Amino acid sequence: MESPEIFDRILRKFQGNKSFSWDDVHNKDFYESISSDYFVVENHLNFLIGDGSIQEKLETPTMLCLSRKGWFIMTNPEIEGYETKELNRKKRESRERKTLIWAKWATIFAAISIVAWLIDQLITLKK
C-alpha cells in the first residue's frame, strides 16, 4: 500500500470529530483497517502530526485530533487529499517528460533544417 493511501485512511479515522489517545491507536481495532503492521501506521501518524494535519492535545492522556489543515483535507479530498496530490504530481511529471521529448525533437529538427539550409547556401555560392 502506498503512503498517500495510508495518510488518507488515517485521516478518515478522525471523521465525525473523533479524537483518539495513543492507547486507542495501539489498539488493533484502530490500525487494522489501515495496515496490518502497527509500526507502519505509527510512522505515518507521526508524519501527519509533523505535517500539521493531526495535532496532539497535551492532556492526560495525550489525545490526537484533526487540525485545521486536517479538516481542510478531509472536506476537500478530491483536491487536497494525499492520494490526489500524488496522482497530480505523477500526471505533471508525465506531461513534463512528454514536453521535454517534444522539445528535444523540435530542436533536432530545427538544427537539421539550419544545417541543410547552410549547405544549400554554400552550394549556391560556389556555382
C-alpha positions in Angstrom: 0.0 0.0 0.0 1.3 3.5 -0.9 1.9 6.1 1.7 -0.7 8.6 0.3 -3.4 6.0 0.7 -2.3 5.3 4.3 -2.3 9.0 5.1 -5.9 9.4 3.7 -7.1 6.3 5.6 -5.7 7.6 8.8 -7.4 11.0 8.3 -10.7 9.2 7.6 -10.4 7.6 11.0 -11.0 11.0 12.6 -14.2 11.7 10.6 -17.0 12.8 12.8 -14.9 15.0 15.1 -13.3 12.0 16.8 -10.2 12.1 19.0 -8.0 9.1 19.9 -5.5 8.6 22.6 -2.2 6.8 21.9 -3.6 3.8 23.7 -6.5 3.8 21.2 -4.0 4.0 18.4 -2.1 1.0 19.8 -5.4 -1.0 19.8 -5.6 -3.4 16.8 -9.2 -2.1 16.1 -7.7 1.3 15.2 -4.9 0.3 12.9 -6.0 -3.0 11.4 -8.2 -1.4 8.7 -5.3 0.9 7.7 -2.4 -1.6 7.7 -1.7 -4.9 9.4 1.6 -3.5 10.7 1.2 -1.1 13.6 4.6 0.5 13.1 3.7 1.5 9.5 0.6 3.2 10.9 2.5 4.9 13.7 5.2 6.2 11.3 2.6 7.7 9.0 0.7 9.1 12.0 3.8 10.8 13.3 4.4 12.2 9.8 0.8 13.6 9.8 1.5 15.2 13.2 4.7 16.8 11.9 2.9 17.9 8.7 0.3 19.6 10.8 -2.7 17.6 9.6 -3.2 16.0 13.1 -2.5 17.6 16.4 -1.7 16.3 19.8 -3.7 17.8 22.7 -1.5 17.8 25.7 -3.9 16.4 28.1 -3.8 13.3 30.2 -3.8 11.0 28.2 -2.5 12.8 25.1 -5.3 13.0 22.5 -4.9 13.1 18.8 -7.4 15.0 16.7 -7.5 16.7 13.3 -6.0 20.2 13.0 -7.5 22.9 10.7 -5.3 21.6 7.9 -6.5 18.1 8.5 -10.1 19.3 8.4 -9.5 21.1 5.2 -8.0 18.0 3.6 -10.9 15.9 4.9 -13.5 18.3 3.4 -11.7 18.6 0.1 -10.2 15.1 -0.5 -10.6 15.3 -4.3 -8.4 18.4 -4.3 -6.3 18.3 -1.2 -6.1 14.5 -0.3 -2.7 12.9 -0.2 -3.7 10.4 -2.8 -5.0 13.1 -5.1 -1.8 15.2 -4.7 0.4 12.2 -5.5 -1.7 11.4 -8.6 -1.5 15.0 -9.8 2.3 15.0 -9.2 2.7 11.9 -11.3 0.5 13.4 -14.1 2.5 16.6 -14.0 5.8 14.7 -14.3 4.4 12.7 -17.2 3.4 15.9 -19.0 6.8 17.5 -18.3 8.6 14.4 -19.7 6.5 14.4 -22.8 7.1 18.1 -23.3 10.9 17.6 -22.9 10.8 14.8 -25.5 8.8 17.1 -27.9 11.2 20.0 -27.3 14.2 17.7 -27.9 12.9 16.5 -31.3 11.9 20.1 -32.3 15.4 21.2 -31.5 16.9 18.4 -33.5 14.6 19.2 -36.5 15.5 22.9 -36.3 19.2 22.1 -36.2 19.0 19.8 -39.2 17.0 22.4 -41.1 19.6 25.1 -40.4 22.4 22.8 -41.4 20.6 21.8 -44.6 19.9 25.5 -45.4 23.6 26.4 -44.8 24.8 23.6 -47.1 22.3 24.7 -49.7 23.6 28.3 -49.4 27.2 27.1 -49.7 26.4 25.1 -52.8 24.6 28.0 -54.3 27.5 30.4 -53.7 30.1 28.0 -55.3 28.1 27.9 -58.5 
